[in-house]
Amino acid sequence: MRRAALTSVLALAFGAAAPAAAEPTLVLSAYGISQDAFKKILYEPFEETCGCELVVEIGNSAERLAKLEARKDNPNVDVVVFADFNALEAARKDLIQPLDPLKLSNLDKLYDVARDPIGDNMAVGYTLYSTSIVYRTDKITDMSSWKDLWRPELKDRVAFPNITTTQGPLALYMAEQAWTEGQPSPGLETAIGKVAEIKDDVVTFYERSSQIVQLFQQEEIWAAPMGRFAWGNIMKLQMPLGWLLPAEGQTGGLNVASIVKGTEQADLAHQLIDMWLSTEVQTALAEALVDSPVNREVELSEPVAQLMTFGPEQVESLRLVPPEQLLENREAWLETWNAKVAQ
Amino acid sequence: MFTSRTTGLMLVLPAVVFIAVGFLAPVLILLAQSLRLEDGWGIGNYLAFMNDGLGREVFWRTIKLAALVTLAAAVIGYVAAWAIVETRPERRGVLVGMVILPLMISPVARTYAWLVILGRTGFLNVLITNLGLSEEPLRLLFTETAVFIGLLQLFLPLMIISLVSALENLPRDVVPAAQTLGAGWIATFFKVILPLTREGLVIGGTLVFTGSVTAYITPAVLGGSKVLMLETLLYQRVSVANDFASASVIAAILMVTTLAANRLLRRLATPRRR
C-alpha cells in the first residue's frame, strides 16, 4: 500500500499518468487520528468488497484543504472528510461536488442533523461529538457552568483550546452564551475578553487533543474544554476525571464526508461513504471508541455508550455552532483573539 | 583536450547547478513571494507583520531568547571547554564524546524529556518542593524559562566543541605569561583568552544563535501557543491559517536575522585597530 501511494505520488509529481493498474485506486483524505482502527474496521473490509485499492492521505483540515485547492483542476483525492464548516468552505470554493442520495442506502438511518448538514447534499455527517469541560472531580466540586473555568481555584490549572483548533471556537461559543446570559454577539467579544482576563493563569492554549491527555496525566491541569472524541484516551488515565454537563448545555462538532469535484471514481466514493455510514461500521467504530455514531440503528454496550456521544437525547441536545456562522466569523475571532489574548 | 581550467570548471558545474536549483532558486522564489501583494508588488506584507502587535512581540521574543541562550552557552561553554582542555589528552576524548553524545539523540526525544522534567510532578519540581524552596510546585512548562532551558541544552554542545578547538590552539604559555605580568583572572580572560579564541566564539555563537532562532520543536513543545517564536508562528500561519504571505515574510525575516547575527558576531570578534 505504501509502495502504491509512493508510486502515485511520484506519478503525480512528474505529471505522468499512473502506470496502468490492475484495479482502480480510491484516495481518501482524512484526519490522522485512530488510523489503526479505521484500517481494521473500514479500510480493509472496503478493499475486500470494492475490488479497488484505497490510499489514505492524512493531515489536519487546513493542510488538506490547501492541498485540495492547489490541485483543484486536477484532483488527486476522491473522498475527503472534514469538520462541517471546512466542508462548507470547500463547497464555496467549488472543491467538492454533491452526493447522490440514491447511491447512499444508509442515508435514511442517520439522525437528521447528519443527513444534509451544509445543504445541497454537499456533505453527509459520519460522526458527531459533544464538546464540554473535563475536570478533576477530586480537586473541584460543584462545577456547573462554562463560567466555572474562571473560578479562582483553577488559576494556573486550566488549559484552553487555542483559537486555531476546532475546539477553540466551540469553547468560546459556549463561553459567550454563558457570560452574556444567552445574549451572544456573533463576534464573541465577551468570551474572548474573558479569556484575555485570565490568559496569564491559563497553563497553555493547547493545539492538539492528544496534548490534553498528557496535561492531565502530569497534573499540569485540573480542567479543560475538549471534544468527546478524546474522552476514551482520558479515561485510560484512571484518574478522577469527570465530564461536565454545563447548565448552558454542551456544544459539539459534526464531521462530514464529501466527494471531491471532478473525481473519476464517483461510484467507488459513494460506496466507501455508504459503508462508513452502515450500522455495522458505525457500531464497530463506536465500540472501538473511535467515533460516536450518527446512525440511529447503532446499539452500543453500556460502558461504551457512556463514553460516546450517544442516543437521540444527547444528539438532539447539542448546541452546534452553525457552520455558516463559524466560517464567516472565524477570521474576525482570530483577529480579536490575536489582539487580546495571544499578545 | 581540455585545459586544466575547463576541467576545473566542469568539475565544479554539478555542485553549482545543484546549489542554484536546490537552494538559490527556492530562496529567491520565497523572497519574491514575500513581496507579492494582491495587486502588484511591494513591502506591504512586511509592514503588516511589523504593525501587527503579535508579530512584533514574537520577533523580539525570538531575538531575546536566542541572545540569552547564546550568552549563557558562551559563559558555560568557556568554563566547560577550559576544563576539557586542562585534562590530560587521553581523557579529553571521553569528555568531548560525552559532550557530543546528546547531539546524537533526536531533539524530539530530548525535548520530550524536558516536558517530564519540568512538569508539575516532574523531577525539578519534586526537588524544589522537597528542598522547601516553594510550597507549591511551580508552573515551569509553557513559559519562556522552559524554552530557554530546552534551547540551551539543545545547542550548548555546539558552543563547547567550538571553544574546545579554539582553546586547544591557544599557545600554552600565554596564560602563565599574563599572570606573571600581574593580570588577574578576569583581565587574563578578557585581554588574552577571549581575543585569541574569538574565532571559536563566533562559530559557536553563530551556531547557537541560528539554531535557537530557527528551532521549531523546542518552542512548540515547551512553549506552546503562549510562547510563540518565529518558527512556531511560521508553522501556525502556514498550516493552520493557510496564510502564505505572512509566512514568507517570517521566513525572510528569519533568514535576514541569522545573517545579521553572523555579521554582528564577526564584527565583535574583529580586533580593534589602535
Interface residues (C-beta under 8 A of the other chain):
Chain A: N60 A62 E63 L65 A66 D156 N162 T164 K199 V202 V203 T204 F205 Y206 E207 Q214 Q218 E219 E220 L334 N338 A339 A342 Q343
Chain B: D52 G53 L54 E57 L115 V116 G119 R120 T121 G122 R139 L141 F142 G224 S225 K226 L228 Q236 S239 V240 A241 N242
